[in-house]
Amino acid sequence: MTELEYEKSCRGPITPKADEFAWGNSNIADNDYNIVNISQPNELVTNPAVNTGNAHYSSTNGTTSGPKRVGALAASALNKTREETGGSYYGIMELTGNLYERCITVGNPEGRAFTSVHGDGEILVNGLANVTSWPTDNTGIGYKGGSFFNGIAFIRVSDRYDAASSLAGSNNRLGFRGVRTED
């Protein structure tokens, strides 16, 4: 997805708000989470914040041990609101915190050359996409939404600190979502 698609996935058609997170406002929990059943399908937070946003992020809520199960906050929420579940306008979980979202960046010419042509599921011998307008290395790709390792400043919807960063190799803070435009 592109950076712009990421931001639309977070806020939908709603006008942007200052310092907002994926759930649509700037309220965020700062309590340490107690997590049970770590790395299991029933991983849960036993003490989610109420009436404020919940997200897995660093320094203030004790989640630096690694990413958590997608949907753990939604399953743990006392009130199933966007804020408490950490859900986006469209109900997408963990667009704020947990794992960075890889996005096509608008921050450099390689990213802006992307034309959103659909792939065909085939790859080249070197493992890269066979679509000529897609970035073929880390240049043209950036990261949005922050991760379990980042503080509040990095997990806001419009934060651009890593939006055009080139990271080589593997990294346990990076996620991936496959998306496709309507046909």
C-alpha positions in Angstrom: 0.0 0.0 0.0 1.1 3.6 -0.4 1.5 6.0 2.4 -1.7 7.7 1.3 -3.6 4.4 1.3 -2.2 3.8 4.8 -3.5 7.1 6.1 -6.9 6.5 4.4 -7.0 3.1 6.0 -6.6 4.7 9.4 -9.0 7.7 9.2 -11.4 6.8 6.3 -13.1 9.9 4.8 -12.9 11.8 8.1 -10.8 15.1 8.2 -7.4 14.6 9.8 -7.0 15.6 13.5 -3.8 16.9 15.1 -1.5 14.1 16.5 -4.2 11.4 15.8 -3.7 7.6 16.1 -5.4 5.1 13.9 -8.5 5.1 16.1 -9.2 8.8 15.2 -8.0 10.9 18.1 -4.8 11.7 20.2 -5.8 9.9 23.4 -3.5 6.9 24.2 -3.0 4.6 27.2 0.1 5.1 29.2 -0.3 2.2 31.6 1.9 -1.0 31.6 -0.1 -3.8 30.1 -0.3 -7.2 31.7 -0.3 -9.8 28.9 -1.3 -13.4 29.3 -0.9 -16.3 27.0 2.0 -14.6 25.2 2.5 -15.9 21.6 -0.7 -18.0 21.8 -3.9 -17.6 19.7 -5.7 -16.4 22.9 -3.0 -13.8 23.8 -4.8 -11.0 25.8 -4.2 -7.8 27.8 -5.8 -8.2 31.2 -5.8 -4.5 32.0 -6.5 -2.5 28.8 -7.2 1.2 29.3 -10.8 2.3 29.3 -12.1 5.2 27.3 -8.8 5.9 25.7 -6.7 4.4 22.8 -4.8 1.2 23.3 -1.7 0.3 21.3 1.4 -1.8 21.7 4.3 0.7 21.8 7.5 1.2 23.8 8.6 3.0 26.9 5.3 3.6 28.6 3.3 0.4 28.3 5.9 -2.4 28.6 5.5 -4.0 25.2 9.2 -3.9 24.1 9.4 -7.7 24.3 8.1 -8.0 20.7 5.0 -7.8 18.6 1.7 -9.1 20.0 -1.1 -11.1 18.3 -3.1 -9.0 15.9 -6.5 -8.4 17.5 -5.3 -9.0 21.1 -6.3 -5.4 22.1 -9.7 -5.8 20.4 -10.3 -9.1 22.2 -9.3 -7.5 25.5 -11.2 -4.2 25.2 -14.0 -3.7 27.8 -15.9 -1.4 25.4 -15.6 -2.4 21.7 -15.0 1.2 20.5 -12.4 2.2 17.9 -10.4 3.8 20.7 -10.3 0.8 23.1 -9.7 -1.8 20.4 -7.1 0.3 18.6 -9.1 -0.1 15.4 -9.1 2.1 12.3 -12.1 3.8 10.7 -12.6 0.5 8.7 -11.9 -1.8 11.7 -8.3 -2.6 10.7 -6.3 -3.6 13.8 -2.9 -2.5 14.8 -2.3 0.2 12.2 -0.9 2.2 15.2 2.0 0.4 17.0 2.8 -3.3 17.1 4.6 -3.6 13.7 5.6 -1.0 11.2 3.5 -1.0 8.0 5.7 -1.2 4.8 4.4 1.5 2.4 5.3 2.8 -1.0 6.7 6.3 -0.1 6.0 9.6 -1.6 9.2 10.8 -0.1 11.5 10.0 -3.0 11.4 9.6 -6.8 11.4 5.8 -6.8 8.3 5.7 -4.6 6.6 8.4 -6.7 7.2 6.4 -9.8 4.9 3.6 -8.5 1.8 3.4 -10.7 -0.3 0.9 -8.7 -0.4 -1.6 -11.5 -1.6 -4.9 -10.1 0.9 -7.7 -9.9 0.4 -11.1 -11.5 1.7 -13.3 -8.7 4.9 -14.0 -10.5 8.4 -13.0 -9.3 11.8 -12.8 -11.1 14.6 -15.3 -10.4 16.1 -12.8 -7.9 12.9 -12.8 -5.9 11.8 -9.3 -6.9 8.5 -8.3 -8.5 8.2 -8.4 -12.3 6.2 -5.2 -12.4 8.4 -2.4 -13.7 6.8 0.4 -11.8 7.2 -1.3 -8.4 10.2 -0.5 -6.2 12.8 -3.2 -6.7 14.8 -2.6 -3.5 14.3 -0.7 -0.3 14.4 2.6 -2.1 10.9 3.6 -2.8 9.5 1.9 0.3 9.0 3.5 3.7 7.4 2.6 7.1 4.4 4.1 8.8 2.5 3.5 12.1 5.5 2.6 14.3 6.1 -0.6 16.2 6.2 -2.1 19.7 9.8 -0.6 19.9 8.8 3.0 19.1 7.5 5.7 21.4 4.4 7.8 20.9 6.0 10.3 18.4 6.5 7.5 15.8 3.1 5.8 16.0 0.9 8.7 14.9 -0.9 8.4 11.6 0.9 11.2 9.9 4.3 10.7 11.4 6.9 10.7 8.5 10.1 9.9 10.4 10.6 6.6 8.7 8.2 7.2 5.8 11.1 7.2 3.3 13.7 5.2 5.3 15.7 2.4 3.6 16.2 -0.5 5.9 18.4 -3.4 4.8 18.0 -7.0 5.9 15.4 -8.4 8.3 14.0 -6.5 11.3 11.5 -7.8 13.9 9.7 -4.4 13.9 8.5 -4.6 10.3 5.1 -6.0 9.2 3.5 -6.3 5.9 -0.1 -6.1 4.6 -1.0 -7.0 1.0 -3.6 -4.6 -0.5 -5.3 -4.3 -3.8 -7.2 -1.5 -5.4 -10.8 -2.0 -6.6 -11.3 -3.3 -10.1 
